Amino acid sequence: MKPPPFLIIETGQPFPSLRRYGRFPHWIRVAAGLEQAETVVVNVEDGQRLPARQGFAATIVTGSAAFVTDRAEWSERSADWLRDAAHAGMPLLGICYGHQLLAHALGGQVDYNPAGRESGTIRLELEPAAAADPLFAGLPPSFPAQATHLQTVLQAPAGATVLARSAQDGCHAFRWGEHAWGLQFHPEFATHHMRGYVRARADCIARHGGCARAVARQVSAAPQARQLLRRFVRHARAV
C-alpha cells in the first residue's frame, strides 16, 4: 500500500535567473528525499484551491517574494486552511514565507524586521528547548543556514516554542503544538540557490548596508539545516 503523499503549498516563484533549477516545490522535494509521485503541489498564489486535509501525510509551505502583511486573498485563505490543519494535528512545515504565514495563522505577529534584510549563509543558534524537539534534537548548538528575507516573525504564536535565532532574528524557528514547525531559513537551498538569491537581491542588500559580493563569497554549505526536511518527512510518516 502506497504511503499518503505530502502536500506542498506553493506561495511564490524563484527569481527568473534561478528558474532553470525548477520551482520551489522541486527544490524542497529533492532536499526532502521525496519522489515526485510522493507529493501533490497546489499553487495558491496562482489561484488554485487547497484540497481537503484527508489523505495527506503532511503539508509543507514554500517561500515567496510576497509579504504576509499585504493580506492577499490567496494568502489569507491559505492561513485559514493552515490554522484549521494545525488545530487538527496535521504535521506542518512552513519555510520563510510559509513560516511567517503559519505564525500569522496561529495569532503571531509578522512584519518587517527592524534589523533589516538578512541574506546569505547565516549562523543559527539553537535555544535550549531545541534539545528535546523532534526535528532539532541532536543537532549542534550552532550551525549554518541559508536565509533571504525582509519580513520576520516578531512575536511567535501564543503557546509556541522558539527553537532557533540568529544575530538579526530572534525567531528563526518555532514549534506550535506537537507537529507544526516554522523555519525562517531555507533548508532546501543549496549553495547555488543562495548565491543566486544574493546576486538577485544585490540592490536591496546594499540599501540595507551590506555588500552582495562579500555576502556571496561567504556562502557555504548548510548540511545540518538541510537535514531538517528529511527529519520532518520521517516525523510526519511516523505520526
C-alpha positions as a Python dict, from the first residue, in 0.01 Angstrom:
ca = {
    (1, 'M'): (0, 0, 0),
    (2, 'K'): (142, 338, -102),
    (3, 'P'): (202, 587, 182),
    (4, 'P'): (-4, 907, 166),
    (5, 'P'): (157, 1194, -29),
    (6, 'F'): (292, 1522, 105),
    (7, 'L'): (103, 1837, 10),
    (8, 'I'): (327, 2126, -95),
    (9, 'I'): (158, 2467, -86),
    (10, 'E'): (334, 2683, -346),
    (11, 'T'): (320, 3051, -249),
    (12, 'G'): (565, 3202, -498),
    (13, 'Q'): (825, 3151, -770),
    (14, 'P'): (1205, 3175, -771),
    (15, 'F'): (1377, 3468, -940),
    (16, 'P'): (1377, 3426, -1320),
    (17, 'S'): (1754, 3377, -1313),
    (18, 'L'): (1706, 3071, -1090),
    (19, 'R'): (1413, 2905, -1264),
    (20, 'R'): (1647, 2682, -1462),
    (21, 'Y'): (1672, 2486, -1137),
    (22, 'G'): (1295, 2436, -1124),
    (23, 'R'): (1031, 2575, -890),
    (24, 'F'): (1036, 2583, -510),
    (25, 'P'): (841, 2255, -470),
    (26, 'H'): (1109, 2078, -674),
    (27, 'W'): (1389, 2220, -455),
    (28, 'I'): (1202, 2111, -143),
    (29, 'R'): (1119, 1767, -278),
    (30, 'V'): (1481, 1695, -372),
    (31, 'A'): (1618, 1812, -36),
    (32, 'A'): (1349, 1615, 148),
    (33, 'G'): (1426, 1294, -41),
    (34, 'L'): (1073, 1267, -181),
    (35, 'E'): (986, 1128, -523),
    (36, 'Q'): (760, 1335, -747),
    (37, 'A'): (482, 1078, -705),
    (38, 'E'): (501, 1130, -327),
    (39, 'T'): (398, 1496, -349),
    (40, 'V'): (96, 1698, -459),
    (41, 'V'): (163, 2066, -541),
    (42, 'V'): (-105, 2334, -513),
    (43, 'N'): (-11, 2681, -639),
    (44, 'V'): (-223, 2904, -417),
    (45, 'E'): (-62, 3226, -543),
    (46, 'D'): (-192, 3134, -889),
    (47, 'G'): (-543, 3083, -754),
    (48, 'Q'): (-551, 2706, -711),
    (49, 'R'): (-777, 2588, -432),
    (50, 'L'): (-648, 2390, -138),
    (51, 'P'): (-784, 2035, -106),
    (52, 'A'): (-932, 1865, 198),
    (53, 'R'): (-667, 1760, 451),
    (54, 'Q'): (-763, 1396, 448),
    (55, 'G'): (-531, 1166, 257),
    (56, 'F'): (-209, 1366, 307),
    (57, 'A'): (81, 1272, 534),
    (58, 'A'): (176, 1636, 596),
    (59, 'T'): (194, 1983, 442),
    (60, 'I'): (498, 2193, 351),
    (61, 'V'): (457, 2564, 267),
    (62, 'T'): (713, 2726, 35),
    (63, 'G'): (878, 3064, 40),
    (64, 'S'): (763, 3360, -167),
    (65, 'A'): (858, 3712, -268),
    (66, 'A'): (515, 3823, -140),
    (67, 'F'): (461, 3980, 202),
    (68, 'V'): (229, 3831, 462),
    (69, 'T'): (140, 4185, 574),
    (70, 'D'): (-17, 4256, 233),
    (71, 'R'): (-301, 4021, 337),
    (72, 'A'): (-359, 3899, -20),
    (73, 'E'): (-677, 3695, -63),
    (74, 'W'): (-489, 3376, -154),
    (75, 'S'): (-259, 3422, 146),
    (76, 'E'): (-536, 3480, 398),
    (77, 'R'): (-732, 3186, 257),
    (78, 'S'): (-421, 2969, 298),
    (79, 'A'): (-374, 3098, 654),
    (80, 'D'): (-729, 2988, 740),
    (81, 'W'): (-656, 2643, 598),
    (82, 'L'): (-329, 2617, 793),
    (83, 'R'): (-495, 2726, 1116),
    (84, 'D'): (-754, 2451, 1084),
    (85, 'A'): (-486, 2196, 986),
    (86, 'A'): (-268, 2287, 1284),
    (87, 'H'): (-555, 2256, 1529),
    (88, 'A'): (-644, 1921, 1373),
    (89, 'G'): (-290, 1795, 1442),
    (90, 'M'): (-170, 1769, 1082),
    (91, 'P'): (211, 1779, 1052),
    (92, 'L'): (305, 2118, 903),
    (93, 'L'): (631, 2280, 796),
    (94, 'G'): (642, 2643, 685),
    (95, 'I'): (956, 2776, 514),
    (96, 'C'): (1037, 3151, 506),
    (97, 'Y'): (705, 3298, 382),
    (98, 'G'): (545, 2974, 497),
    (99, 'H'): (699, 3021, 844),
    (100, 'Q'): (557, 3372, 864),
    (101, 'L'): (219, 3264, 725),
    (102, 'L'): (189, 2983, 979),
    (103, 'A'): (279, 3222, 1261),
    (104, 'H'): (20, 3473, 1135),
    (105, 'A'): (-243, 3199, 1105),
    (106, 'L'): (-188, 3099, 1468),
    (107, 'G'): (-201, 3452, 1608),
    (108, 'G'): (165, 3555, 1595),
    (109, 'Q'): (293, 3892, 1473),
    (110, 'V'): (464, 3929, 1133),
    (111, 'D'): (620, 4250, 1000),
    (112, 'Y'): (940, 4397, 858),
    (113, 'N'): (1248, 4302, 1055),
    (114, 'P'): (1378, 4613, 1237),
    (115, 'A'): (1731, 4477, 1182),
    (116, 'G'): (1683, 4493, 804),
    (117, 'R'): (1739, 4236, 532),
    (118, 'E'): (1906, 3911, 629),
    (119, 'S'): (2082, 3742, 338),
    (120, 'G'): (2333, 3468, 275),
    (121, 'T'): (2473, 3190, 491),
    (122, 'I'): (2388, 3291, 846),
    (123, 'R'): (2463, 3132, 1183),
    (124, 'L'): (2174, 2971, 1371),
    (125, 'E'): (2190, 2949, 1748),
    (126, 'L'): (1960, 2689, 1899),
    (127, 'E'): (1752, 2766, 2205),
    (128, 'P'): (1766, 2517, 2497),
    (129, 'A'): (1421, 2381, 2403),
    (130, 'A'): (1561, 2255, 2072),
    (131, 'A'): (1741, 1973, 2253),
    (132, 'A'): (1408, 1797, 2311),
    (133, 'D'): (1247, 1888, 1977),
    (134, 'P'): (1167, 1604, 1732),
    (135, 'L'): (1335, 1786, 1442),
    (136, 'F'): (1623, 1967, 1613),
    (137, 'A'): (1731, 1718, 1881),
    (138, 'G'): (2090, 1609, 1840),
    (139, 'L'): (2196, 1895, 1615),
    (140, 'P'): (2491, 2116, 1714),
    (141, 'P'): (2404, 2420, 1926),
    (142, 'S'): (2517, 2644, 1640),
    (143, 'F'): (2527, 2572, 1267),
    (144, 'P'): (2496, 2749, 929),
    (145, 'A'): (2173, 2803, 735),
    (146, 'Q'): (2069, 2989, 420),
    (147, 'A'): (1845, 3294, 458),
    (148, 'T'): (1695, 3572, 248),
    (149, 'H'): (1413, 3781, 393),
    (150, 'L'): (1290, 4128, 486),
    (151, 'Q'): (990, 4033, 699),
    (152, 'T'): (1004, 3812, 1003),
    (153, 'V'): (806, 3672, 1295),
    (154, 'L'): (831, 3949, 1552),
    (155, 'Q'): (622, 3754, 1802),
    (156, 'A'): (568, 3380, 1790),
    (157, 'P'): (211, 3250, 1836),
    (158, 'A'): (88, 3202, 2191),
    (159, 'G'): (197, 2865, 2319),
    (160, 'A'): (471, 2824, 2056),
    (161, 'T'): (825, 2722, 2146),
    (162, 'V'): (1103, 2926, 1984),
    (163, 'L'): (1379, 2686, 1876),
    (164, 'A'): (1643, 2897, 1699),
    (165, 'R'): (1762, 3253, 1650),
    (166, 'S'): (2027, 3441, 1456),
    (167, 'A'): (2211, 3766, 1517),
    (168, 'Q'): (1937, 3951, 1324),
    (169, 'D'): (1629, 3744, 1401),
    (170, 'G'): (1504, 3624, 1738),
    (171, 'C'): (1260, 3367, 1593),
    (172, 'H'): (1427, 3167, 1317),
    (173, 'A'): (1234, 2853, 1406),
    (174, 'F'): (937, 2765, 1624),
    (175, 'R'): (716, 2468, 1700),
    (176, 'W'): (348, 2502, 1778),
    (177, 'G'): (179, 2201, 1934),
    (178, 'E'): (330, 1863, 1858),
    (179, 'H'): (352, 1867, 1479),
    (180, 'A'): (369, 2223, 1335),
    (181, 'W'): (701, 2400, 1264),
    (182, 'G'): (805, 2728, 1108),
    (183, 'L'): (1157, 2783, 969),
    (184, 'Q'): (1258, 3133, 863),
    (185, 'F'): (1570, 2998, 692),
    (186, 'H'): (1568, 2784, 375),
    (187, 'P'): (1663, 2420, 441),
    (188, 'E'): (1600, 2344, 72),
    (189, 'F'): (1863, 2591, -56),
    (190, 'A'): (2191, 2458, -191),
    (191, 'T'): (2483, 2698, -230),
    (192, 'H'): (2396, 2778, -594),
    (193, 'H'): (2042, 2876, -489),
    (194, 'M'): (2178, 3102, -216),
    (195, 'R'): (2439, 3270, -434),
    (196, 'G'): (2173, 3328, -700),
    (197, 'Y'): (1948, 3499, -446),
    (198, 'V'): (2231, 3716, -319),
    (199, 'R'): (2303, 3833, -675),
    (200, 'A'): (1934, 3894, -746),
    (201, 'R'): (1891, 4092, -423),
    (202, 'A'): (2218, 4289, -454),
    (203, 'D'): (2049, 4631, -468),
    (204, 'C'): (1833, 4557, -163),
    (205, 'I'): (2133, 4422, 28),
    (206, 'A'): (2319, 4745, -50),
    (207, 'R'): (2026, 4959, 68),
    (208, 'H'): (2042, 4777, 399),
    (209, 'G'): (2413, 4843, 439),
    (210, 'G'): (2555, 4518, 305),
    (211, 'C'): (2778, 4420, 13),
    (212, 'A'): (2636, 4146, -209),
    (213, 'R'): (2980, 4042, -333),
    (214, 'A'): (3104, 3992, 21),
    (215, 'V'): (2786, 3805, 119),
    (216, 'A'): (2816, 3580, -189),
    (217, 'R'): (3181, 3498, -108),
    (218, 'Q'): (3077, 3386, 239),
    (219, 'V'): (2806, 3146, 118),
    (220, 'S'): (2883, 2792, 233),
    (221, 'A'): (2704, 2459, 261),
    (222, 'A'): (2448, 2414, 538),
    (223, 'P'): (2410, 2037, 579),
    (224, 'Q'): (2257, 2042, 929),
    (225, 'A'): (1985, 2285, 820),
    (226, 'R'): (1918, 2072, 511),
    (227, 'Q'): (1873, 1764, 734),
    (228, 'L'): (1560, 1917, 883),
    (229, 'L'): (1349, 1845, 575),
    (230, 'R'): (1423, 1473, 589),
    (231, 'R'): (1368, 1475, 965),
    (232, 'F'): (1027, 1633, 907),
    (233, 'V'): (939, 1368, 648),
    (234, 'R'): (1032, 1090, 892),
    (235, 'H'): (836, 1257, 1173),
    (236, 'A'): (526, 1302, 957),
    (237, 'R'): (533, 941, 838),
    (238, 'A'): (559, 818, 1197),
    (239, 'V'): (257, 1020, 1316),
}
